[in-house]
């Protein structure tokens, strides 16, 4: 447990947790913004999508190794979302947002 760690290791874990929580919070807001845009019949704003991809990649990079399979699937859906936006395929964008939301919920259920 964390109580058994030395001070330096505890500090590292605490910094990682704070950073991880900050990324998750940003991603949550970005996802909600993209969902609202799509629900209104618009494609996600480029900046929001770029920020969401950046934060998703950061999440994947720092994620616990036991999450690897779910993160790989999540990143595949993220790539599909990017491609669908680039190709102006609204139905595919909607589909990928649903898949991403399902992956996030599944991950939160399994690893909270």
C-alpha positions as CSV (number, residue, x, y, z in Angstrom):
1,X,0.0,0.0,0.0
2,X,1.0,3.6,-0.4
3,X,1.7,3.8,3.4
4,X,4.6,1.4,2.9
5,X,6.3,3.5,0.3
6,X,9.3,5.8,1.1
7,X,8.7,9.5,0.9
8,X,10.1,10.0,-2.6
9,X,8.0,7.1,-4.0
10,X,4.9,8.4,-2.3
11,X,5.5,11.8,-3.9
12,X,5.9,10.2,-7.3
13,X,2.6,8.3,-6.9
14,X,0.8,11.4,-5.7
15,X,2.1,13.5,-8.6
16,X,1.0,10.7,-11.1
17,X,-2.5,10.6,-9.5
18,X,-2.9,14.3,-9.7
19,X,-1.7,14.4,-13.3
20,X,-4.0,11.5,-14.2
21,X,-7.0,13.1,-12.6
22,X,-6.3,16.3,-14.4
23,X,-6.1,14.6,-17.8
24,X,-9.4,12.7,-17.0
25,X,-11.1,15.9,-16.1
26,X,-10.0,17.6,-19.3
27,X,-11.0,14.6,-21.4
28,X,-14.5,14.6,-19.8
29,X,-15.1,18.2,-20.7
30,X,-13.7,17.7,-24.2
31,X,-15.9,14.7,-24.8
32,X,-19.0,16.5,-23.6
33,X,-18.2,19.4,-25.9
34,X,-17.8,17.1,-28.9
35,X,-21.0,15.2,-28.0
36,X,-23.0,18.5,-27.8
37,X,-21.6,19.6,-31.2
38,X,-22.5,16.4,-32.9
39,X,-25.9,16.3,-31.2
40,X,-26.4,19.8,-32.8
41,X,-25.5,18.4,-36.2
42,X,-22.0,19.9,-36.3
43,X,-18.7,18.2,-36.5
44,X,-16.4,18.5,-33.5
45,X,-14.3,21.6,-33.5
46,X,-10.8,20.9,-34.6
47,X,-9.2,22.3,-31.5
48,X,-11.4,20.2,-29.2
49,X,-10.7,17.0,-31.2
50,X,-6.9,17.7,-31.3
51,X,-6.9,18.4,-27.5
52,X,-9.0,15.2,-26.8
53,X,-6.6,13.1,-28.9
54,X,-3.6,14.6,-27.2
55,X,-5.0,13.9,-23.7
56,X,-6.2,10.4,-24.8
57,X,-2.6,9.6,-25.9
58,X,-1.3,10.9,-22.6
59,X,-3.8,8.8,-20.7
60,X,-2.7,5.7,-22.7
61,X,1.0,6.5,-22.2
62,X,0.6,6.7,-18.4
63,X,-2.1,4.1,-17.9
64,X,-1.6,1.1,-15.8
65,X,-0.3,-1.9,-17.8
66,X,-3.3,-4.0,-16.9
67,X,-5.5,-1.5,-18.9
68,X,-3.5,-2.1,-22.1
69,X,-6.2,-4.1,-23.9
70,X,-8.9,-1.6,-23.2
71,X,-6.7,1.3,-24.1
72,X,-5.7,-0.3,-27.4
73,X,-9.4,-0.7,-28.3
74,X,-10.1,2.8,-27.1
75,X,-7.3,4.2,-29.3
76,X,-8.6,2.3,-32.3
77,X,-12.0,4.0,-31.8
78,X,-10.2,7.3,-31.4
79,X,-8.4,6.9,-34.7
80,X,-11.7,6.0,-36.4
81,X,-13.3,9.1,-34.9
82,X,-10.5,11.3,-36.3
83,X,-10.8,9.7,-39.8
84,X,-14.6,10.1,-39.7
85,X,-14.3,13.8,-38.9
86,X,-11.7,14.3,-41.6
87,X,-13.9,12.5,-44.2
88,X,-17.1,14.3,-43.0
89,X,-18.9,11.1,-42.1
90,X,-21.4,12.2,-39.5
91,X,-23.0,8.8,-38.9
92,X,-19.5,7.3,-38.3
93,X,-18.6,10.2,-36.0
94,X,-21.8,9.4,-33.9
95,X,-21.0,5.7,-33.9
96,X,-17.4,6.3,-32.7
97,X,-18.5,8.7,-30.0
98,X,-20.9,6.0,-28.7
99,X,-18.1,3.4,-28.8
100,X,-15.6,5.7,-27.0
101,X,-18.2,6.5,-24.3
102,X,-18.8,2.7,-23.9
103,X,-15.1,2.1,-23.6
104,X,-14.7,4.8,-21.0
105,X,-17.6,3.5,-19.0
106,X,-16.3,-0.1,-19.2
107,X,-12.8,1.1,-18.1
108,X,-14.3,3.1,-15.2
109,X,-16.3,0.1,-14.1
110,X,-13.4,-2.3,-14.2
111,X,-10.6,-0.2,-12.8
112,X,-12.1,2.3,-10.3
